[in-house]
Amino acid sequence: MMQTYDLFDIIGPRMVGPSSSHTAGAARLGRMANKIAGGHVKRAHITLFGSFATTGRGHGTDKAIVAGILGMEPDDERLRYSMLLAKEADVEISVDFSEETRDHPNTAEIEIETRSGKKTRVCGASIGGGSILITEINGLEMELSGEYPALIVRHRDVPGVINTVTNILANEHVNVAFMRVFRHARRQDACMVIETDSPVSERVCRLILDWNENISGVLAV
């Protein structure tokens, strides 16, 4: 079936910078990585691949990702000063430009360490018009668009877990927009990505985590 595109997907979003893919999408990748890591960033290491690596510096891709990590939106006028702002906020930044190829040319890998010592690795791509796709979190492959509030559930691939999660969401009046389950192998570690019409509260996340021993982690982004 042919995919349909909204006019504004083609024109692109409001942003600072010359390229919706290399600037707006990059800022959204950084912002999503910040959310997934839980904020309070101490240091971040960014690796750029493909066209991000070859033309990213000229388009400000590195600055855009750092701006997102600092919590800025793509249209924030401070974006071009993000490296300086990171230094002022005592956030250590390092950037590598890799010659390695990835499935999508505009790919970034973002490794974040928070002030509590928690480490998170997020891989994603800017897919055009400011849209992004998170493809991996801490080594677990997935697809997360960032277009909706989302719930990420790490669990064992056993019967009943999906039913548990969806029942809790239904009881809490959380409507599911999209849902996919990713796994490496049968009965091994898996990940549910549930995009919802409204944000999922911390209380509901805790309820899901405590309900089933096969659920090892719950994150709302």
SULUR-V346301 format. One record per residue. N is the residue number from 1. RES is the residue in one small letter. PHI is phi in radians with two decimals (none if undefined). OMEGA is omega as a letter, one per 20 degrees, with the letter a starting at -180 (none if undefined). D_FIRST is the distance of its C-alpha to the first C-alpha in Angstrom with 2 decimals. Layout:
BEGIN
N&RES&PHI&OMEGA&D_FIRST ; N&RES&PHI&OMEGA&D_FIRST
END
This chain:
BEGIN
1&m&none&a&0.00 ; 2&m&-1.22&r&3.81 ; 3&q&-1.33&r&6.36 ; 4&t&-1.77&a&9.26 ; 5&y&-2.19&r&12.80 ; 6&d&-1.33&r&16.08 ; 7&l&-0.92&a&18.87 ; 8&f&-1.33&r&20.97 ; 9&d&-1.16&a&18.53 ; 10&i&-1.47&a&19.23 ; 11&i&-1.17&a&22.91 ; 12&g&1.78&a&23.58 ; 13&p&-1.52&r&25.93 ; 14&r&-1.17&a&29.70 ; 15&m&-2.85&r&31.27 ; 16&v&-1.86&r&34.28 ; 17&g&2.11&a&33.76 ; 18&p&-1.51&a&32.22 ; 19&s&-2.43&r&28.69 ; 20&s&-1.14&r&26.05 ; 21&s&-1.30&a&24.75 ; 22&h&-1.50&a&28.27 ; 23&t&-2.08&a&30.07 ; 24&a&-1.11&r&28.14 ; 25&g&-1.10&r&25.63 ; 26&a&-1.10&r&28.63 ; 27&a&-1.09&r&30.62 ; 28&r&-1.16&r&27.93 ; 29&l&-1.07&r&27.82 ; 30&g&-1.10&a&31.60 ; 31&r&-1.15&r&31.67 ; 32&m&-1.16&r&29.23 ; 33&a&-1.06&r&31.35 ; 34&n&-1.05&a&34.39 ; 35&k&-1.09&a&33.00 ; 36&i&-1.12&r&32.03 ; 37&a&-1.29&r&35.50 ; 38&g&1.69&r&37.20 ; 39&g&1.32&r&38.82 ; 40&h&0.95&a&42.46 ; 41&v&-1.30&r&41.59 ; 42&k&-1.69&r&44.54 ; 43&r&-2.61&r&42.95 ; 44&a&-2.49&r&39.60 ; 45&h&-2.01&a&38.75 ; 46&i&-1.99&r&35.73 ; 47&t&-2.06&a&34.34 ; 48&l&-1.81&a&32.08 ; 49&f&-2.18&r&29.95 ; 50&g&1.08&a&28.41 ; 51&s&-1.21&r&28.54 ; 52&f&-1.00&a&29.70 ; 53&a&-1.33&a&32.72 ; 54&t&-1.37&a&33.39 ; 55&t&-2.12&a&33.15 ; 56&g&-1.09&a&33.05 ; 57&r&-1.13&r&36.77 ; 58&g&-1.15&r&36.86 ; 59&h&-1.57&r&33.99 ; 60&g&1.32&a&35.58 ; 61&t&-1.07&a&32.87 ; 62&d&-1.09&r&35.60 ; 63&k&-1.14&a&37.22 ; 64&a&-1.15&r&33.97 ; 65&i&-1.12&r&33.26 ; 66&v&-1.08&r&36.90 ; 67&a&-1.01&r&36.69 ; 68&g&-1.09&r&33.82 ; 69&i&-1.05&r&35.87 ; 70&l&-1.41&r&38.69 ; 71&g&1.69&a&36.51 ; 72&m&-1.42&r&35.95 ; 73&e&-1.48&a&33.01 ; 74&p&-1.05&a&31.48 ; 75&d&-1.69&r&33.57 ; 76&d&-1.26&a&36.82 ; 77&e&-1.12&a&39.51 ; 78&r&-1.41&a&41.08 ; 79&l&-0.93&a&38.16 ; 80&r&-1.18&r&40.04 ; 81&y&-1.84&a&42.97 ; 82&s&-1.08&r&41.11 ; 83&m&-1.10&r&43.00 ; 84&l&-1.16&a&46.29 ; 85&l&-1.14&r&45.21 ; 86&a&-1.12&r&44.20 ; 87&k&-1.10&r&47.65 ; 88&e&-1.14&r&49.33 ; 89&a&-1.53&a&47.46 ; 90&d&1.07&r&48.62 ; 91&v&-1.87&a&45.10 ; 92&e&-1.41&a&45.27 ; 93&i&-2.11&r&42.46 ; 94&s&-2.39&a&41.83 ; 95&v&-2.33&r&39.12 ; 96&d&-2.04&r&38.26 ; 97&f&-1.96&a&36.31 ; 98&s&-1.61&r&34.92 ; 99&e&-1.58&r&34.29 ; 100&e&-1.18&r&32.08 ; 101&t&-1.69&r&28.40 ; 102&r&-2.21&a&25.58 ; 103&d&-1.04&r&21.82 ; 104&h&-2.01&a&21.40 ; 105&p&-1.15&a&24.12 ; 106&n&-1.75&a&24.90 ; 107&t&-2.00&r&25.98 ; 108&a&-2.33&r&29.02 ; 109&e&-1.98&a&30.93 ; 110&i&-2.14&r&33.20 ; 111&e&-1.87&a&36.11 ; 112&i&-2.09&r&37.97 ; 113&e&-2.03&r&41.32 ; 114&t&-1.50&a&42.45 ; 115&r&-1.22&r&46.08 ; 116&s&-1.52&r&46.30 ; 117&g&1.68&r&45.43 ; 118&k&-1.25&r&41.93 ; 119&k&-1.99&a&39.67 ; 120&t&-2.39&r&35.88 ; 121&r&-2.07&a&33.52 ; 122&v&-2.13&r&30.12 ; 123&c&-2.08&a&27.63 ; 124&g&-2.77&a&24.77 ; 125&a&-2.31&r&22.98 ; 126&s&-1.63&a&22.68 ; 127&i&-1.84&r&19.13 ; 128&g&2.03&r&19.84 ; 129&g&1.13&a&21.11 ; 130&g&1.51&r&23.22 ; 131&s&-1.40&a&20.47 ; 132&i&-2.30&r&21.28 ; 133&l&-2.50&r&20.23 ; 134&i&-1.38&a&23.07 ; 135&t&-1.92&a&22.61 ; 136&e&-2.80&r&26.01 ; 137&i&-2.28&r&29.01 ; 138&n&0.87&r&32.27 ; 139&g&1.48&a&30.74 ; 140&l&-1.74&a&28.14 ; 141&e&-1.26&a&24.54 ; 142&m&-2.84&r&22.09 ; 143&e&-2.39&a&19.45 ; 144&l&-2.37&a&20.87 ; 145&s&-1.45&a&19.59 ; 146&g&1.35&a&22.85 ; 147&e&-1.42&a&21.27 ; 148&y&-2.25&r&22.80 ; 149&p&-0.99&a&26.02 ; 150&a&-2.42&r&25.48 ; 151&l&-2.09&r&27.45 ; 152&i&-1.93&a&27.70 ; 153&v&-2.10&r&29.47 ; 154&r&-1.60&a&30.94 ; 155&h&-2.76&r&31.95 ; 156&r&-1.42&a&32.81 ; 157&d&-1.40&r&30.16 ; 158&v&-2.29&a&32.12 ; 159&p&-1.06&r&31.55 ; 160&g&1.75&a&32.11 ; 161&v&-1.20&a&31.30 ; 162&i&-1.06&r&27.87 ; 163&n&-1.08&r&29.47 ; 164&t&-1.03&a&32.36 ; 165&v&-1.14&a&30.33 ; 166&t&-1.18&r&28.10 ; 167&n&-1.15&r&31.26 ; 168&i&-1.10&r&33.13 ; 169&l&-1.08&r&30.43 ; 170&a&-1.12&r&30.37 ; 171&n&-1.13&r&34.18 ; 172&e&-1.66&r&34.22 ; 173&h&1.07&r&31.84 ; 174&v&-1.75&a&29.17 ; 175&n&-1.57&a&25.71 ; 176&v&-1.51&r&22.84 ; 177&a&-1.55&r&19.72 ; 178&f&-2.50&r&17.91 ; 179&m&-2.60&r&19.41 ; 180&r&-2.46&r&19.08 ; 181&v&-2.07&a&21.85 ; 182&f&-2.10&r&22.72 ; 183&r&-2.58&r&25.54 ; 184&h&-1.45&a&27.34 ; 185&a&-2.75&r&28.68 ; 186&r&-1.03&r&29.37 ; 187&r&1.15&r&32.13 ; 188&q&-1.91&r&32.34 ; 189&d&-1.14&r&31.49 ; 190&a&-2.47&a&28.15 ; 191&c&-2.50&r&26.65 ; 192&m&-1.66&r&24.91 ; 193&v&-2.03&a&23.11 ; 194&i&-2.06&r&23.01 ; 195&e&-1.63&a&22.01 ; 196&t&-2.14&r&23.96 ; 197&d&-1.35&a&24.67 ; 198&s&-2.46&a&28.25 ; 199&p&-1.07&r&30.18 ; 200&v&-1.64&a&31.60 ; 201&s&-1.28&r&35.38 ; 202&e&-1.09&r&37.58 ; 203&r&-1.09&r&39.20 ; 204&v&-1.19&r&35.99 ; 205&c&-1.03&r&35.24 ; 206&r&-1.13&r&38.76 ; 207&l&-1.07&r&38.39 ; 208&i&-1.13&a&35.35 ; 209&l&-1.10&a&37.16 ; 210&d&-1.46&a&40.34 ; 211&w&-1.41&a&38.84 ; 212&n&-2.39&a&37.78 ; 213&e&-1.16&r&39.56 ; 214&n&-1.49&r&36.39 ; 215&i&-1.72&a&34.99 ; 216&s&-1.85&a&36.37 ; 217&g&-2.88&r&34.90 ; 218&v&-2.37&a&33.23 ; 219&l&-2.40&r&32.27 ; 220&a&-1.78&r&31.04 ; 221&v&-2.29&none&29.66
END
